[in-house]
C-alpha cells in the first residue's frame, strides 16, 4: 500500500502546459523524480525515486532501497536496526491507495470505465482522531464523455456515509477494518467516473483507504471500446503485413538487380584476371629471354677476359651474394604472437568493461612467460556510473595474487585461474588491473579473457527492461519509416518503369527512322536512274535525228577529223541558238 499524507511537493520540471491536464494527472506529474517512502503490507519499507505508473497503475521506483525490520513491524523507538538492501528499479503492485482527509475537505479521483464492466469500490477508515466516528461520505458521479473537473458535481448516482469501525482481536487489540464495498455495472454507460471521499460532517482528520477494481460483467462479452480496439489492432496488423509484403517484393527486385550486377562484376574480374595472367606470363617470358641474353653475354665476356688474363677464373663474389640473399630472406620472416598483454616489472596494465545488472562475470588469466615466478596480482574496481580513469583506485572489491603453472612443454597446455562475481543490482563500469609491482625483473606475458552471462536465464536487468521499453516506444516510428521506405521504393519503381517505356519508344523511333531513310534513299536512287536513262535515250535520239551522230566507221582519218570538227561546230551552234520547232 502507498502511504502519503495527501500533500504534494511541487516539482519545477513540470511544464506550464501540464496545468491544463486533469488535477489527478497533474498531481502525479509533480511527484516525478521525487523521493517516495512506500510501506508494503508484509512490513517492508521501500524508498526510491518515483519514475512512473504503468497502465495497470503499478508504481515504479528507481534507485530503490529496501528496509526490513525484525518481526515485520514498522520502526519504533525501541525497534532494532533494519536490514538494508539495494534493489535498483522496482515495480510495486499497488492494490489500494491511502490518503489523509482533513476535516471539512474532500478528496476526488477520476477513473475511465469501459462498457460491459463491473466496477467495485472498497472504502475503509483506518485511523480517526475521534474514536467514536469512523464514518466517511462516499459519492460517485458519471458517466462523463471526458475527464471531469474537480468542481463538477452533476450526474451523481451514489451518495452514502460508510462507517468502518476497527475490529477487536481476541487479545483486545484494535485492528483496522477491511472496509465496505459497493459495485455497479457499466453495461451501456462506459466513460469517465468521479469518486469522492468527503469529511465535511466532522471536525477531525481521518486516514482513508480506497480501492477500485474492474472486471468483465459476463465472461466473453466485450464492450464496444474493446471491439474498436480489436478492429484497429487487426487493421494495423493488416497494414503492417501488406507493407512488409510490398517491401519483400521490392527487396526481391533489388536482390535480382544486385545479383545481375554481381555476376557482371564477376565477369569483369574474370576478364581482368585473364588479362593479368597473360600479362604475367608474357612478362615472365620477357624476363627469361633477357636473363638468357645477359647470361650468354656474361659467359662469353668472362671467357674472353679469362683467355686474355684480365680476371681470374674463380670468383667468390657469387657465393657472398648467395649468403647475403639467404640472410635477408631469414630477416624478412616474422613470427606471429597470440593476443596477450605484457606487464613490465614494477608496473600494471588495466582494462575497462561495462557490465549490465543481473549478470555473472567470468575472468580467466594465465601467465605464459616469466623470468620470475608465474604469478600476477589481479584487482577489480567498481561499479562506476561513468568510465573510470586509469589512475582511479577507489571502489575496490577484489585483490588477489593469482599463481599459475608454467607452460607444459609436452602437452602445450596452459593452466588458467580466475574468479567470477554477480552484478545483481551493481551494473555499471568495472576496471580490472593486472599488477606486476611485486617483481623487479623483466615483464611477464599474460593471457586474459572476460565473458558475461545472465545469472538466471529468465531474469533480465533493468537495462534490458529499459531497452525493451525503448523498442516498444519506437514501434510507431518504425512503422512510419517503413511507410516512407515504401513510398520511396514505389517512386523508384515508377521512375524505372518510366525510363524503360521511354527507352522502348526511342528504340522504336530509331528503327522507324532507319527504315524510312533506307526506303527514301532507294526511291531516290531509282528516280535518279530513271531520269538519267530517259535523258540518255532522248539525247541519243535527238542527236541521231539531227545528223550529229553517225554509225559509219570506214572513212579515212582526215574525213573523220573533219567530220568531228563539223559536228562540234554544229553542236556548239545548237547549244547557243534559240530552240525552233521542227
Helices and strands as residue ranges (DSSP letters): E 2-3, G 16-20, H 23-30, E 35-39, E 45-53, E 59-68, G 70-72, E 83-92, E 97-101, E 106-113, E 117-128, E 135-144, E 156-163, E 167-168, E 174-175, E 180-185, E 191-198, E 206-216, H 224-307, H 317-332, E 341-343, E 348-355, E 359-369, E 375-384, E 396-403, E 417-422, E 428-435, E 444-454, H 462-473, H 475-545, H 557-576
